[in-house]
Amino acid sequence: MSRIGKLAITIPAGVTVQVNDANLVTVKGKLGQLQQQVDPNITVTIEGSELNVGRTSETKDVRSKHGLTRSLINNMVIGVSEGFTTVQEFVGVGYKVEVQGNVLDMALGYSHYILFSLPPEVTAEAVTERGKNPTLTMRSYDKQLLGQVAAKIRSLRKPEPYKGKGIRFKGEVLRKKAGKTASK
């Protein structure tokens, strides 16, 4: 039995979960609505304020999807009730980020500014303090979408291993390389 898959999901107040005949799970909450199509071999049952995920057979494919399905549904429940947040730091001389509506305007050391359009489900806030690196805080109720957007922004200027310049997640630890030493 999957250690993650067998855990029950507690449905908080204000969140409604519906499962239709086609195994489409719909979760509605104060922040939004999410849907996830579930494999036909996975069963989703609602008992009071708890949601249980089970499986119909013991094949390797079905066992591997059991825990995954439970995690996806749990992330949907948490997302529509509390939401998710990511914080990214822009480390480097002249690196800047500004939010103009749903468009990010970034200066990342290139000869031009980079404009990045955010999906409507993601909200962003940029903070620039004197003496500190600019930070970008993004919030969304969809964890998958938020992770994809954050990864795409990070890919515009990945942290390099010698000086550590680039876009990194808050608290991310980088392994730095020593570099060359001059011969005497």
N, C-alpha and C positions, 0 to 999 in steps of 0.2 A: 504494500500500500504506500502511496506517495505521502511523504511526511508533510508536504505543503498542501497537497490536494485534499487530504482528509480533514483539514481544519475548516471549521464553519466560519462563514463571513457574517459578522453582525451588521445588520442594516440600521443605521442611525435614524433618528427622528427627522422627518422632512424629506426623506429619500424613498422613492418608490421604484421597485424592481418588477419587471414583467418578463415572462418567458412565453413565447408563442409556440405553436406546433412545429414550426420550421427551425426550432432551436435558435431563435434570435433573441438575445438578452438585451433589454432596453432599461437603462438606469436614468431616472430623472431626479434632479435636485435643485437647490437654490441657485447654483452656478451655471447649470446647463443640462444638456441631455446627451448621452452617449449610447451607441449600439455596438454589439459585437456578435458576429455569427459564430456559433459553437459547433464543433464536430458532432455528427449524428451519434457517435459512439459514446459521447460524454452526456451525462444526465445532470440537469440543474433543477433542484427542487427548493421551494420556498416553504419554510415552516415557521409561521409567526414572524418574528423579527430576525430570523436567521436564514441564511442561504447555504445549501450544501451542494457540493459538486461530487458526482460519482462517475463510475465507468461501467460499461456493459460487458467488456471482455478484458482479458489479461494479456493481449498481444503487446509487443514492445512499442508499437506505434501509438496505441491507445494509452498505455501507461505514461509515455513521454508527454502526451497532450493533457493529461489529468492535472498535473501541477501548474502547467502553463495556463490553462483555462481558468483555474482558480485565481492565479495571480492577476490575470488580465481583468477579471470581474472585480476583484478586490481593489485594483487601481481605479477602476471606473467608479466604484462606490466612494472611495476616498476623494477622488477628483471632483465629483459633483457636490460633495458636502464641504470639503475643506480647500481643495485646489492644491496645485504644486508650484514650486518656485525654484528657479535656478539663478545663480549669481555668477557672472563672468567678470574677470579683471582684464584690462587692456594694459599690458606692461610694455613700455618702450617710450623712447623720446618722441614726443609729438603725436602719440597715439591718442585719438579722441573718439568719442561716440556721442551722438545727439539723437533724440527721438523727436520726430516731427509727424504727429498723427500715428499712422501705422507703418512709417518708413524710418529705418535707421540710417543715419548719415555718419559714416565712419572714415576716419583718417588713420591708415595703418602703415604709413611709411612708403606708400606707392606715390607715383607722380599725380595721382588723381584720387578723388573721394569715391568711396564705395557706397552705393545706395542699396539697401536691402529691404524688401517689402515683407512685412510680417503678416501671417494669416489673421483673420478677424478673431479667432479664438484666443490669440496670444496678446497680452498687454505687456508693455515694456516701460521701464523707467531708467534713465541714465543719471548717475551722480558723479560730479567732478569736484573733488575737494583739493584745495591747495596742498601740495606736498604728498599727495597720495595718488595711486593709480586710478584712472576712471573705471567705474564699475557699471555693469548693465544688469538690471534685475528684471527677469521675465516671469510672468505668472500665467497659468492656464489651468483649466480643469481636465485637459486631455494630456496625460503623461507621455504618451507615445509621440504626439505632435510636438510637445515642448522639447523633448529630447532630440528630435530630428532637427528642429530649428536651431537649438543650441549647438549641435554638432556641425551644422552647416556654417554657422557664424564662426565657430572655432576653426574650421577648415580654411577660412579666408587667410589666416595668419597663425599657423600652429606654433606653439612655443619651441624655440630652437634650444639645443642642449648646451650651448657655450655661454651665452649671456642670459638666457631665460626670457628673451623678448618674445612677445606674441600674445595671443588671447588664451587665457586659461580659466578653468573653473576655480571659484573661491575655495581655498583650502587644498587645492591640487598640489602634490609634491612632485617636483621634477628632479630627475637624476641629471646632474650637470657633468660635462666632460671637462677634462683638465685643459686640453688645447696644446698647442706647440710651445716648446721653450726654446729660446735663442741659444745657439751654440757659442762657446767662448773661445 
